[in-house]
Amino acid sequence: MNMWILVETEVGPTRINTDAICAYQKPKEQPNNGESLLIYTSDNTLFDVNKNCEKIIQILDNHFDISNL
């Protein structure tokens, strides 16, 4: 069964299928930039998530079975 996540981007609420995610990264924080999470998908789409980034990272890390070393 496919898992979908709901994220908030600049254009509004966006649902992303986790099977389509190729990579995600949290850029280094810059003053006055706010939080950001970049999600890349298999069709070369880039989503810039701007709310609840830490929560989304935890969900994705659990989904992809990634442990922080």
Stockholm file with secondary structure:
# STOCKHOLM 1.0

chainA/1-69         MNMWILVETEVGPTRINTDAICAYQKPKEQPNNGESLLIYTSDNTLFDVNKNCEKIIQILDNHFDISNL
#=GR chainA/1-69 SS CCCEEEEEETTEEEEEEGGGEEEEECCCCCTTCCCCEEEEETTSCEEEECSSHHHHHHHHHHHTTCCCC
#=GC SS_cons        CCCEEEEEETTEEEEEEGGGEEEEECCCCCTTCCCCEEEEETTSCEEEECSSHHHHHHHHHHHTTCCCC
//
